[in-house]
Amino acid sequence: MSPADVKLRPASAADLDAINRVIEAAVMSWKLPERVKRLSLPSYRYTSVDAAHLDMVVAEDPLKNITGIAAWEPAEARDTPAEHTALLLHGIYVHPAHQHQGIGRELFRAAERAVRNYRYDGLLVKAQGDASGFFICQCMNRLQVEDPARHYANRFWKRVEQ
């Protein structure tokens, strides 16, 4: 499947079961101990409350199967570099059977478009360790951990030009 075969659209509450199946498959593919994955998985699943408060976009294949999800919301100013405005990218999840086909990149571009549409300065993400390479390939910059009690270790920032 090529990126041209993928259709992005806003997610709806009706998509939550399919979205959470994609997230579960993605999380279970991470390079973490199985117990850690099982215990942390509930915190990654989206609920109807999340659907009401987050902007979510899904990627669909030609058969309308959801193969990926991206979600974001406004970031708190104290979390962004130099008090810039930003969208906080909660995550990009692509089903393992569809990874390395450009779906994650298309979902990332959708988040960049949202930054422009909302007229924010950039995009912030607190990434899972395995995903660091992906975000670096999207020209994001790793932020220094200045306050270990508050800053996530794998924070990335990208200024998005209007």
C-alpha positions in Angstrom: 0.0 0.0 0.0 1.3 3.4 -0.9 0.6 6.8 0.8 -1.7 7.5 -2.2 -3.9 4.5 -1.1 -4.3 6.0 2.4 -7.2 8.3 3.1 -7.1 10.6 6.2 -10.2 11.8 7.8 -11.4 13.1 11.2 -12.0 10.4 13.7 -15.4 10.0 15.4 -16.5 8.3 18.6 -17.8 5.4 16.4 -14.2 4.7 15.5 -12.9 4.2 19.0 -13.0 0.4 19.0 -11.0 0.3 15.7 -8.6 3.0 16.9 -7.9 1.2 20.1 -7.2 -2.1 18.3 -4.6 -0.2 16.2 -3.1 1.3 19.4 -3.0 -2.1 21.1 -1.3 -3.8 18.2 1.2 -0.9 18.0 2.0 -0.9 21.7 2.4 -4.6 21.8 5.1 -4.3 19.1 7.2 -2.0 21.2 10.6 -3.1 22.5 9.5 -3.3 26.2 9.0 -6.1 28.6 5.6 -7.8 28.0 4.4 -7.0 31.5 5.2 -3.3 31.0 3.2 -3.3 27.8 0.2 -5.0 29.4 0.2 -2.7 32.4 0.6 0.5 30.4 -1.8 -0.4 27.6 -5.0 0.9 29.3 -3.4 4.4 29.6 -2.9 4.5 25.8 -6.5 3.6 24.8 -8.8 6.5 23.9 -12.2 7.0 25.4 -15.3 8.9 24.4 -14.0 11.7 26.7 -10.8 11.8 24.7 -12.7 11.9 21.4 -14.6 14.9 22.7 -11.5 16.8 23.8 -8.8 15.8 21.3 -8.4 16.4 17.6 -8.0 12.9 16.1 -7.3 11.9 12.5 -7.5 8.3 11.3 -5.8 6.7 8.2 -8.0 4.3 6.3 -7.0 1.7 3.7 -9.0 1.3 0.4 -11.4 -1.1 2.3 -12.0 1.6 5.0 -10.1 -0.3 7.6 -8.4 2.0 10.1 -4.7 1.5 9.9 -3.4 4.5 11.8 -4.4 7.3 14.2 -2.9 10.6 15.3 -4.3 12.8 18.1 -3.4 16.2 19.4 -4.5 19.1 21.6 -3.0 22.5 22.6 0.1 22.2 24.7 0.7 24.0 27.9 3.0 27.0 27.5 5.3 25.8 30.3 6.0 22.6 28.3 7.1 24.3 25.1 10.5 25.8 24.3 10.8 29.5 25.0 7.1 29.7 25.8 6.1 29.1 22.2 2.5 28.0 21.4 2.2 24.5 20.3 0.0 21.5 19.6 0.9 18.5 21.8 0.9 15.4 19.6 -0.4 12.7 21.9 0.7 10.0 19.5 0.9 8.5 16.1 0.0 4.9 16.0 0.2 2.7 12.9 -0.8 -0.9 13.0 2.4 -3.0 12.7 1.1 -4.7 9.5 1.0 -1.3 7.9 4.2 0.3 9.2 7.0 1.6 6.9 4.5 2.5 4.2 4.3 6.2 4.8 1.1 6.2 6.9 2.9 7.7 10.0 4.5 10.4 7.8 1.0 11.3 6.4 -0.5 11.5 9.9 2.5 13.6 11.0 1.8 16.0 8.1 -1.8 16.2 9.2 -0.6 17.4 12.6 1.6 20.0 11.0 -1.4 21.3 9.0 -3.3 21.5 12.2 -0.5 23.6 13.7 -0.8 26.0 10.7 -4.6 26.1 10.8 -4.6 26.9 14.5 -1.7 29.4 14.0 0.5 27.8 16.6 4.3 28.1 16.5 5.1 24.4 16.5 4.5 20.8 17.4 5.6 19.1 20.6 5.6 15.4 21.2 6.5 13.2 24.2 7.6 10.1 22.4 8.0 6.5 23.4 11.6 5.5 23.1 11.2 3.3 20.0 9.6 6.2 18.1 12.5 8.6 18.6 14.0 7.8 15.1 10.7 8.5 13.4 10.4 11.9 15.0 14.0 12.8 14.2 13.2 11.8 10.5 10.3 14.3 10.6 12.9 17.0 11.4 11.9 17.3 15.0 14.5 18.4 17.6 15.1 16.6 20.8 14.5 18.9 23.8 16.9 18.9 26.8 15.6 17.6 30.1 16.0 20.6 32.3 13.7 19.5 35.1 13.7 15.6 35.4 10.7 15.8 37.7 8.6 17.5 35.0 10.2 16.9 31.6 9.6 13.6 29.7 12.9 12.1 28.5 11.9 11.8 24.9 10.4 15.3 24.1 10.7 16.6 20.6 9.9 20.0 19.1 9.4 21.2 15.6 8.8 24.8 14.6 6.2 24.9 11.9 6.3 27.8 9.4 3.0 29.4 8.6 
